[in-house]
């Protein structure tokens, strides 16, 4: 079963907020991909829960 897209494939995180975020592990730039915040440098994936990015290293997927 395919997961429903956040309303009509619209990004979950505001682009201005996303521009302020950085990976807490390596301080690299991040982007939103498939309902996660993904670090472009180290590749860690941080969950987004109820529209809020959980930027904790312990919560990240490597």
SEBA-516981 format. One record per atom (N, C-alpha, C): y, x, z; residue number from 1; atom name. Coordinates in steps of 0.02 Angstrom, whole numbers, plus 32768, in hexadecimal, padded with zeros to 4 digits. Example, Ala and Ser with C-alpha at 12.3 -4.5 7.8 and 13.67 -1.06 7.14 Angstrom:
<nodes>
<node Y="7EE4" X="8294" Z="8186" num="1" atome="N"/>
<node Y="7F1F" X="8267" Z="8186" num="1" atome="CA"/>
<node Y="7F5B" X="8294" Z="8186" num="1" atome="C"/>
<node Y="7F90" X="8282" Z="8162" num="2" atome="N"/>
<node Y="7FCB" X="82AC" Z="8165" num="2" atome="CA"/>
<node Y="8002" X="8285" Z="818A" num="2" atome="C"/>
</nodes>
This chain:
<nodes>
<node Y="7FC5" X="802A" Z="8000" num="1" atome="N"/>
<node Y="8000" X="8000" Z="8000" num="1" atome="CA"/>
<node Y="803E" X="802C" Z="8000" num="1" atome="C"/>
<node Y="806C" X="801E" Z="7FD4" num="2" atome="N"/>
<node Y="80A9" X="8047" Z="7FCE" num="2" atome="CA"/>
<node Y="80DC" X="8032" Z="8003" num="2" atome="C"/>
<node Y="80FD" X="8063" Z="8020" num="3" atome="N"/>
<node Y="812F" X="8057" Z="8053" num="3" atome="CA"/>
<node Y="816E" X="803B" Z="8033" num="3" atome="C"/>
<node Y="818B" X="8008" Z="8052" num="4" atome="N"/>
<node Y="81C9" X="7FEA" Z="8037" num="4" atome="CA"/>
<node Y="8202" X="801D" Z="803B" num="4" atome="C"/>
<node Y="822B" X="801E" Z="8008" num="5" atome="N"/>
<node Y="8264" X="804B" Z="8007" num="5" atome="CA"/>
<node Y="829B" X="802F" Z="8032" num="5" atome="C"/>
<node Y="82BF" X="805C" Z="8053" num="6" atome="N"/>
<node Y="82FB" X="8048" Z="8079" num="6" atome="CA"/>
<node Y="8327" X="8023" Z="8047" num="6" atome="C"/>
<node Y="8349" X="7FEF" Z="805B" num="7" atome="N"/>
<node Y="8360" X="7FBC" Z="802C" num="7" atome="CA"/>
<node Y="8372" X="7FD6" Z="7FE7" num="7" atome="C"/>
<node Y="8348" X="7FC5" Z="7FB9" num="8" atome="N"/>
<node Y="8354" X="7FD0" Z="7F72" num="8" atome="CA"/>
<node Y="8361" X="8019" Z="7F60" num="8" atome="C"/>
<node Y="833B" X="8045" Z="7F7F" num="9" atome="N"/>
<node Y="833C" X="808D" Z="7F6F" num="9" atome="CA"/>
<node Y="8380" X="80AD" Z="7F7D" num="9" atome="C"/>
<node Y="83A4" X="8093" Z="7FAE" num="10" atome="N"/>
<node Y="83E5" X="80AE" Z="7FC3" num="10" atome="CA"/>
<node Y="83D7" X="80E2" Z="7FF9" num="10" atome="C"/>
<node Y="83F9" X="811C" Z="7FF8" num="11" atome="N"/>
<node Y="83EF" X="814E" Z="802D" num="11" atome="CA"/>
<node Y="83FA" X="8130" Z="8072" num="11" atome="C"/>
<node Y="83D0" X="8145" Z="80A2" num="12" atome="N"/>
<node Y="83D4" X="812B" Z="80E7" num="12" atome="CA"/>
<node Y="840F" X="814B" Z="810D" num="12" atome="C"/>
<node Y="8420" X="8188" Z="80FC" num="13" atome="N"/>
<node Y="8453" X="81AD" Z="8121" num="13" atome="CA"/>
<node Y="8492" X="81B3" Z="80F6" num="13" atome="C"/>
<node Y="84CB" X="81A4" Z="8113" num="14" atome="N"/>
<node Y="850B" X="81AA" Z="80F0" num="14" atome="CA"/>
<node Y="8515" X="81F2" Z="80D7" num="14" atome="C"/>
<node Y="852E" X="81F9" Z="809A" num="15" atome="N"/>
<node Y="8535" X="823C" Z="807D" num="15" atome="CA"/>
<node Y="8564" X="8268" Z="80A4" num="15" atome="C"/>
<node Y="8597" X="824C" Z="80C4" num="16" atome="N"/>
<node Y="85C5" X="8274" Z="80ED" num="16" atome="CA"/>
<node Y="85A3" X="828F" Z="812B" num="16" atome="C"/>
<node Y="8579" X="8266" Z="814B" num="17" atome="N"/>
<node Y="8552" X="827D" Z="8185" num="17" atome="CA"/>
<node Y="8520" X="82B2" Z="816F" num="17" atome="C"/>
<node Y="84FF" X="82A7" Z="8138" num="18" atome="N"/>
<node Y="84CE" X="82D7" Z="8120" num="18" atome="CA"/>
<node Y="84ED" X="831B" Z="8113" num="18" atome="C"/>
<node Y="852B" X="831B" Z="80FA" num="19" atome="N"/>
<node Y="854E" X="835A" Z="80ED" num="19" atome="CA"/>
<node Y="855D" X="8381" Z="812D" num="19" atome="C"/>
<node Y="8560" X="835F" Z="8166" num="20" atome="N"/>
<node Y="856D" X="8380" Z="81A6" num="20" atome="CA"/>
<node Y="852E" X="839B" Z="81C7" num="20" atome="C"/>
<node Y="84F4" X="8380" Z="81B4" num="21" atome="N"/>
<node Y="84B5" X="8393" Z="81D5" num="21" atome="CA"/>
<node Y="849C" X="83D7" Z="81BC" num="21" atome="C"/>
<node Y="847A" X="83FA" Z="81E9" num="22" atome="N"/>
<node Y="8459" X="8439" Z="81D8" num="22" atome="CA"/>
<node Y="8416" X="843A" Z="81FD" num="22" atome="C"/>
<node Y="83E7" X="845F" Z="81E3" num="23" atome="N"/>
<node Y="83A6" X="8466" Z="8203" num="23" atome="CA"/>
<node Y="83B0" X="8489" Z="8247" num="23" atome="C"/>
<node Y="8397" X="846C" Z="827D" num="24" atome="N"/>
<node Y="839F" X="848C" Z="82BE" num="24" atome="CA"/>
<node Y="8375" X="84CB" Z="82C6" num="24" atome="C"/>
<node Y="8342" X="84D3" Z="829D" num="25" atome="N"/>
<node Y="8317" X="850E" Z="82A2" num="25" atome="CA"/>
<node Y="8335" X="854B" Z="8280" num="25" atome="C"/>
<node Y="834F" X="8542" Z="8243" num="26" atome="N"/>
<node Y="8366" X="857C" Z="821C" num="26" atome="CA"/>
<node Y="83AF" X="8576" Z="8206" num="26" atome="C"/>
<node Y="83CF" X="853E" Z="8215" num="27" atome="N"/>
<node Y="8415" X="8531" Z="8204" num="27" atome="CA"/>
<node Y="8420" X="8527" Z="81B9" num="27" atome="C"/>
<node Y="83EA" X="851B" Z="8194" num="28" atome="N"/>
<node Y="83EF" X="8510" Z="814C" num="28" atome="CA"/>
<node Y="8409" X="84CB" Z="813A" num="28" atome="C"/>
<node Y="841F" X="84C4" Z="80FC" num="29" atome="N"/>
<node Y="8436" X="8483" Z="80E2" num="29" atome="CA"/>
<node Y="83FB" X="8453" Z="80DD" num="29" atome="C"/>
<node Y="840A" X="8412" Z="80E3" num="30" atome="N"/>
<node Y="83D7" X="83DF" Z="80E0" num="30" atome="CA"/>
<node Y="83E8" X="83AA" Z="80AC" num="30" atome="C"/>
<node Y="83B5" X="8385" Z="8097" num="31" atome="N"/>
<node Y="83BF" X="834C" Z="806B" num="31" atome="CA"/>
<node Y="838E" X="8316" Z="8080" num="31" atome="C"/>
<node Y="839C" X="82D9" Z="806A" num="32" atome="N"/>
<node Y="8370" X="82A1" Z="8079" num="32" atome="CA"/>
<node Y="833E" X="8298" Z="8040" num="32" atome="C"/>
<node Y="82FD" X="8296" Z="8053" num="33" atome="N"/>
<node Y="82C8" X="828C" Z="8022" num="33" atome="CA"/>
<node Y="8293" X="8261" Z="8043" num="33" atome="C"/>
<node Y="8280" X="822C" Z="8022" num="34" atome="N"/>
<node Y="8248" X="8201" Z="8038" num="34" atome="CA"/>
<node Y="824D" X="81F0" Z="8082" num="34" atome="C"/>
<node Y="8286" X="81D6" Z="8096" num="35" atome="N"/>
<node Y="8290" X="81BE" Z="80DB" num="35" atome="CA"/>
<node Y="828A" X="81F5" Z="810F" num="35" atome="C"/>
<node Y="8299" X="8233" Z="80FC" num="36" atome="N"/>
<node Y="829A" X="826B" Z="812A" num="36" atome="CA"/>
<node Y="82D6" X="8298" Z="8119" num="36" atome="C"/>
<node Y="82EC" X="82BF" Z="814A" num="37" atome="N"/>
<node Y="831F" X="82F2" Z="813F" num="37" atome="CA"/>
<node Y="82F8" X="8333" Z="8135" num="37" atome="C"/>
<node Y="8301" X="8352" Z="80FB" num="38" atome="N"/>
<node Y="82DA" X="838D" Z="80E8" num="38" atome="CA"/>
<node Y="8307" X="83CA" Z="80E4" num="38" atome="C"/>
<node Y="82F3" X="8400" Z="8106" num="39" atome="N"/>
<node Y="8318" X="843F" Z="8104" num="39" atome="CA"/>
<node Y="8309" X="8462" Z="80C2" num="39" atome="C"/>
<node Y="833E" X="8476" Z="809F" num="40" atome="N"/>
<node Y="8335" X="8498" Z="805F" num="40" atome="CA"/>
<node Y="8322" X="84E1" Z="8067" num="40" atome="C"/>
<node Y="832A" X="84FC" Z="80A3" num="41" atome="N"/>
<node Y="831B" X="8542" Z="80AF" num="41" atome="CA"/>
<node Y="82D4" X="854C" Z="80CB" num="41" atome="C"/>
<node Y="82C3" X="852B" Z="8102" num="42" atome="N"/>
<node Y="8282" X="8537" Z="8122" num="42" atome="CA"/>
<node Y="824F" X="8500" Z="8113" num="42" atome="C"/>
<node Y="8265" X="84C8" Z="80F7" num="43" atome="N"/>
<node Y="8237" X="8493" Z="80E2" num="43" atome="CA"/>
<node Y="8224" X="8461" Z="8119" num="43" atome="C"/>
<node Y="823F" X="8468" Z="8155" num="44" atome="N"/>
<node Y="822F" X="8438" Z="818A" num="44" atome="CA"/>
<node Y="8248" X="83F3" Z="8176" num="44" atome="C"/>
<node Y="8221" X="83C0" Z="818B" num="45" atome="N"/>
<node Y="8232" X="837A" Z="817B" num="45" atome="CA"/>
<node Y="823D" X="8355" Z="81BD" num="45" atome="C"/>
<node Y="8278" X="833A" Z="81C5" num="46" atome="N"/>
<node Y="828B" X="8317" Z="8202" num="46" atome="CA"/>
<node Y="8289" X="82CC" Z="81F4" num="46" atome="C"/>
<node Y="826D" X="82A5" Z="8222" num="47" atome="N"/>
<node Y="8267" X="825D" Z="8217" num="47" atome="CA"/>
<node Y="82AA" X="823A" Z="821D" num="47" atome="C"/>
<node Y="82AE" X="8200" Z="81FE" num="48" atome="N"/>
<node Y="82E7" X="81D3" Z="8206" num="48" atome="CA"/>
<node Y="82CA" X="8194" Z="8226" num="48" atome="C"/>
<node Y="82E1" X="8183" Z="8262" num="49" atome="N"/>
<node Y="82C8" X="8149" Z="8286" num="49" atome="CA"/>
<node Y="8301" X="8117" Z="828F" num="49" atome="C"/>
<node Y="82F6" X="80DA" Z="8277" num="50" atome="N"/>
<node Y="8328" X="80A5" Z="827C" num="50" atome="CA"/>
<node Y="836C" X="80BC" Z="8261" num="50" atome="C"/>
<node Y="836A" X="80E3" Z="822B" num="51" atome="N"/>
<node Y="83A7" X="80FA" Z="820B" num="51" atome="CA"/>
<node Y="83C8" X="8135" Z="822C" num="51" atome="C"/>
<node Y="83A7" X="8152" Z="825F" num="52" atome="N"/>
<node Y="83C4" X="818B" Z="8284" num="52" atome="CA"/>
<node Y="8399" X="81C9" Z="8279" num="52" atome="C"/>
<node Y="83B6" X="8200" Z="8260" num="53" atome="N"/>
<node Y="838F" X="823D" Z="8256" num="53" atome="CA"/>
<node Y="837D" X="825C" Z="829A" num="53" atome="C"/>
<node Y="833D" X="826D" Z="82A2" num="54" atome="N"/>
<node Y="8326" X="828D" Z="82E0" num="54" atome="CA"/>
<node Y="8321" X="82D8" Z="82D1" num="54" atome="C"/>
<node Y="8356" X="82FB" Z="82E1" num="55" atome="N"/>
<node Y="835C" X="8342" Z="82D0" num="55" atome="CA"/>
<node Y="8344" X="836F" Z="830A" num="55" atome="C"/>
<node Y="8306" X="8365" Z="831D" num="56" atome="N"/>
<node Y="82E7" X="838D" Z="8352" num="56" atome="CA"/>
<node Y="82AF" X="83B7" Z="8334" num="56" atome="C"/>
<node Y="82AE" X="83F8" Z="8342" num="57" atome="N"/>
<node Y="827C" X="8424" Z="8326" num="57" atome="CA"/>
<node Y="8236" X="840C" Z="8338" num="57" atome="C"/>
<node Y="822D" X="83F3" Z="8375" num="58" atome="N"/>
<node Y="81EB" X="83DB" Z="838B" num="58" atome="CA"/>
<node Y="81D3" X="839E" Z="8364" num="58" atome="C"/>
<node Y="8200" X="8379" Z="8346" num="59" atome="N"/>
<node Y="81F0" X="833D" Z="831F" num="59" atome="CA"/>
<node Y="81E5" X="834C" Z="82D5" num="59" atome="C"/>
<node Y="81F6" X="8388" Z="82BF" num="60" atome="N"/>
<node Y="81F3" X="839A" Z="8278" num="60" atome="CA"/>
<node Y="81AB" X="83A6" Z="8260" num="60" atome="C"/>
<node Y="81A0" X="8397" Z="8220" num="61" atome="N"/>
<node Y="8161" X="83A8" Z="81FE" num="61" atome="CA"/>
<node Y="816F" X="83E7" Z="81D6" num="61" atome="C"/>
<node Y="8141" X="8415" Z="81D7" num="62" atome="N"/>
<node Y="814A" X="8453" Z="81B1" num="62" atome="CA"/>
<node Y="8127" X="844D" Z="816F" num="62" atome="C"/>
</nodes>
